[in-house]
């Protein structure tokens, strides 16, 4: 990995963090943002590392914790913010809100809140890539809870059987809603399930962006060589509740504090400083630029028009 790539991963993670920090602020303002708000705070290294290994034509399929995936894939923060606000200038003209965003321009084709719902979709996308002999892959992000769904097992079986160019990325953040993993799953590592489908399964530190990048790059190379799918399990933690209305009474405070000490953004920042790859002044400049990007996104969303009532009948099939 080049030093430039590591710096890029840091910038991506910091943008995701500041974007969602702003959403936390906005959610405290009554009737500011419609709908449920689900954040990926603490998990930024997974989105940055995986998407940093991809090319523009590669496809991602996301889940309800999608902001990081979309930003890391190159989606415009202004358009994401406008969509979250429900404005007509958003990625999907204000029709998807925060939980169902799609950004076809960067091949972020689907965000689904159905647990495990994106996994078979990713297999279909990968089949299309293989059928067209295109030199690209599909990545599917999902949580550890989704690995207990039937769709997970059916999709992995088919992907392996047909040698499809798909990377299954399990973001194991300890909880599935309010349930700890050991309350619904016997095994300690989701990645061991890859063995049943004769594909590689790898556990990676999901708070280490460089490690995630390397693992995803290896999986992508394998896909393009015609060697089939890979299951990556990224061990990480969500700092906040399942949604912003969740008071986290089931998460021990000391557990949250311990994981916050392992902040993926701080980890990479300290490495860059220690190795002399960036200065304190450069960090301040990056922080300022990213904060301006986020503020401009909010301003764009606030100043954008609401959709007209008649637009509800546009962009529909039936």
C-alpha positions in Angstrom: 0.0 0.0 0.0 1.3 3.4 -0.9 1.5 6.2 1.6 -0.8 8.2 -0.7 -3.4 5.5 -0.4 -3.1 5.5 3.4 -3.6 9.2 3.5 -6.7 8.8 1.2 -8.2 6.2 3.6 -7.7 8.6 6.5 -9.5 11.5 4.6 -12.3 9.2 3.6 -12.8 8.0 7.2 -12.7 11.5 8.6 -15.3 12.7 6.0 -17.6 9.8 7.0 -17.1 10.6 10.7 -17.8 14.4 10.4 -20.7 13.8 8.0 -22.4 11.6 10.6 -21.3 13.8 13.5 -23.4 16.6 11.8 -26.3 14.2 11.4 -26.2 13.6 15.2 -26.5 17.3 15.7 -29.3 17.7 13.2 -31.3 14.8 14.7 -31.5 16.8 17.9 -33.5 19.5 16.2 -37.2 18.7 16.2 -38.6 17.9 12.7 -35.3 18.8 11.0 -34.8 15.4 9.4 -37.6 12.9 8.6 -37.4 9.2 9.4 -35.1 7.0 11.4 -31.4 7.8 11.5 -29.0 4.8 11.5 -25.3 5.6 11.7 -22.0 3.8 11.2 -19.9 5.8 13.7 -16.9 3.6 14.8 -17.1 1.4 11.6 -15.6 3.9 9.1 -12.5 1.7 8.4 -14.6 -1.0 6.8 -16.2 1.3 4.3 -13.0 3.2 3.5 -10.8 0.1 3.3 -13.1 -2.0 1.2 -14.2 0.8 -1.2 -10.6 2.0 -1.4 -9.7 -1.3 -3.0 -12.3 -1.0 -5.7 -12.5 0.6 -9.1 -15.3 2.9 -10.3 -17.0 0.1 -12.3 -17.2 -2.2 -9.3 -20.6 -2.4 -7.7 -21.5 -2.2 -4.1 -24.8 -3.3 -2.4 -25.3 -1.7 1.0 -27.5 -2.1 4.0 -29.3 0.3 6.5 -25.9 1.6 7.8 -25.0 3.0 4.3 -23.6 6.5 4.6 -20.0 5.4 5.0 -20.3 2.9 2.1 -21.7 5.6 -0.2 -19.2 8.3 0.7 -16.3 5.9 0.4 -17.5 4.8 -3.1 -17.4 8.4 -4.2 -21.0 9.6 -3.9 -21.4 13.4 -3.5 -22.0 14.3 0.1 -24.3 17.2 -0.9 -26.6 14.9 -2.8 -26.6 12.3 0.1 -27.4 15.1 2.6 -30.2 16.5 0.4 -31.7 13.0 0.1 -31.5 12.5 3.9 -33.4 15.8 4.2 -36.0 14.5 1.6 -35.3 17.2 -0.9 -35.8 16.9 -4.7 -32.0 17.6 -5.3 -31.1 14.4 -3.5 -29.6 11.3 -5.0 -33.1 9.8 -5.5 -35.1 13.1 -5.6 -36.1 12.9 -2.0 -37.9 9.5 -2.4 -35.5 7.2 -0.6 -34.6 9.2 2.5 -31.7 8.0 4.6 -32.4 4.3 4.5 -32.8 3.3 0.8 -30.3 5.5 -1.0 -29.0 4.3 -4.4 -26.3 6.2 -6.3 -26.0 4.5 -9.8 -23.5 7.1 -10.9 -20.8 5.5 -8.7 -22.3 2.0 -9.0 -23.8 2.0 -5.5 -26.9 0.2 -6.8 -28.9 -0.6 -3.8 -29.4 0.1 -0.1 -31.9 -2.3 1.6 -33.1 -2.3 5.1 -34.3 -5.9 4.8 -31.8 -7.9 6.9 -29.9 -10.1 4.5 -31.9 -8.7 1.6 -28.9 -7.3 -0.3 -26.9 -10.6 -0.3 -28.9 -12.4 -3.1 -29.1 -9.1 -5.0 -25.3 -9.0 -5.0 -25.2 -12.5 -6.3 -27.4 -11.5 -9.2 -25.3 -8.4 -10.0 -22.1 -10.6 -9.9 -23.8 -13.1 -12.2 -24.5 -10.3 -14.7 -20.8 -9.2 -14.5 -19.7 -12.7 -15.2 -22.2 -13.2 -18.0 -21.1 -10.0 -19.7 -17.4 -10.9 -19.1 -16.8 -7.5 -17.5 -13.6 -6.9 -15.6 -15.3 -5.8 -12.3 -16.7 -7.2 -9.1 -19.6 -6.8 -6.7 -19.2 -6.1 -2.9 -22.1 -6.7 -0.5 -22.0 -5.2 2.9 -24.1 -6.7 5.7 -24.1 -7.1 9.5 -23.5 -10.2 11.6 -27.3 -10.6 12.2 -27.8 -11.1 8.4 -25.4 -14.1 8.5 -28.2 -16.0 10.3 -30.7 -15.4 7.5 -31.5 -18.1 5.0 -30.7 -15.6 2.2 -27.0 -15.5 3.4 -26.6 -19.3 3.0 -28.5 -19.6 -0.3 -26.5 -16.7 -1.8 -23.1 -18.0 -0.7 -23.9 -21.5 -2.0 -24.9 -20.2 -5.4 -22.0 -17.7 -5.6 -19.5 -20.5 -4.9 -21.2 -23.0 -7.2 -21.0 -20.5 -10.1 -17.6 -19.0 -9.2 -19.1 -15.5 -9.2 -17.0 -12.3 -8.7 -18.6 -11.2 -5.4 -17.0 -10.2 -2.1 -19.3 -10.7 0.9 -18.3 -8.2 3.6 -19.7 -8.9 7.1 -19.4 -5.9 9.4 -19.5 -7.7 12.7 -20.2 -4.8 15.1 -21.1 -7.2 18.0 -24.8 -6.3 18.0 -27.8 -7.2 15.9 -30.3 -4.6 16.9 -30.2 -5.0 20.7 -28.9 -8.6 20.7 -25.3 -9.5 21.2 -23.9 -12.0 18.7 -23.5 -14.8 21.2 -27.2 -14.6 22.0 -28.2 -15.7 18.5 -25.1 -17.4 17.0 -23.1 -20.3 18.4 -19.8 -19.6 16.5 -17.4 -16.8 17.3 -16.3 -16.0 13.8 -18.8 -15.6 10.9 -15.9 -16.2 8.5 -15.7 -19.9 9.3 -19.0 -20.4 7.5 -17.2 -19.9 4.2 -15.7 -23.3 4.6 -19.1 -24.9 4.0 -19.2 -23.3 0.6 -15.6 -24.0 -0.4 -14.6 -20.3 -0.5 -12.0 -18.4 1.5 -13.1 -16.9 4.8 -11.0 -14.3 6.4 -11.3 -12.4 9.7 -9.8 -8.9 9.6 -9.5 -6.1 12.2 -12.4 -3.9 11.1 -10.8 -0.9 12.9 -7.7 -1.1 10.8 -8.4 0.6 7.4 -5.1 -0.6 5.9 -5.7 -4.3 6.9 -9.3 -4.1 5.5 -7.9 -2.6 2.3 -5.3 -5.4 1.9 -7.9 -8.1 2.5 -10.4 -6.6 0.1 -7.8 -6.1 -2.5 -6.7 -9.7 -2.3 -10.3 -10.8 -2.6 -10.9 -8.6 -5.6 -7.8 -10.0 -7.3 -9.0 -13.5 -6.7 -12.4 -12.6 -8.2 -10.9 -11.2 -11.3 -8.7 -14.3 -11.7 -11.9 -16.3 -12.0 -11.4 -18.0 -8.6 -14.8 -17.0 -7.2 -16.1 -15.3 -4.1 -14.6 -14.5 -0.7 -16.2 -13.9 2.7 -14.5 -11.2 4.8 -15.5 -10.7 8.4 -14.5 -7.2 9.7 -14.5 -7.2 13.5 -15.6 -3.7 14.6 -18.1 -1.9 16.8 -20.9 0.6 16.5 -20.5 3.4 19.0 -24.1 4.6 18.9 -27.4 2.8 19.2 -29.1 0.8 16.4 -30.7 4.2 15.5 -30.6 7.7 17.1 -33.7 6.9 19.1 -32.0 4.0 20.7 -30.7 4.9 24.2 -28.2 1.9 24.3 -29.3 0.6 27.7 -28.2 -2.9 26.6 -24.6 -1.8 25.8 -22.2 -1.6 28.8 -20.7 1.9 29.1 -17.3 0.4 29.7 -17.6 -1.6 26.5 -18.4 1.4 24.4 -15.5 3.3 26.0 -13.1 0.5 25.3 -14.0 0.4 21.7 -13.8 4.2 21.4 -10.2 3.9 22.6 -9.7 1.8 19.4 -11.1 4.5 17.1 -10.1 3.7 13.5 -9.8 7.3 12.6 -7.4 8.1 15.5 -5.5 4.9 14.8 -4.5 5.8 11.3 -4.0 9.5 12.1 -1.4 8.5 14.8 0.3 6.2 12.4 0.7 8.9 9.8 2.0 11.3 12.3 4.4 8.8 13.9 5.9 7.9 10.5 6.2 11.6 9.5 3.8 11.2 6.5 1.8 14.1 7.6 2.2 17.2 9.9 -0.1 18.6 12.6 -0.6 21.6 10.3 -1.6 19.4 7.4 -4.1 17.6 9.7 -5.7 20.9 10.7 -6.0 21.8 7.0 -7.6 18.5 6.2 -10.0 18.9 9.1 -11.0 22.4 8.0 -11.6 21.3 4.4 -13.7 18.3 5.5 -15.8 20.4 7.9 -16.4 22.9 5.0 -17.5 20.1 2.8 -20.0 18.9 5.4 -21.3 22.4 6.1 -21.7 23.0 2.4 -23.7 19.8 2.2 -26.1 20.9 4.9 -26.4 24.4 3.3 -27.2 22.7 -0.1 -29.8 20.5 1.5 -31.5 23.3 3.5 -31.6 25.6 0.4 -32.9 22.9 -1.9 -36.6 22.7 -2.8 -39.0 20.1 -1.6 -40.4 17.7 -4.2 -43.8 18.8 -5.7 -46.7 16.5 -4.8 -47.1 15.4 -8.4 -43.5 14.0 -8.4 -44.7 11.1 -6.3 -46.1 9.6 -9.5 -42.8 9.9 -11.4 -40.0 7.3 -11.6 -42.4 4.5 -10.9 -43.0 1.3 -12.9 -46.6 0.7 -12.2 
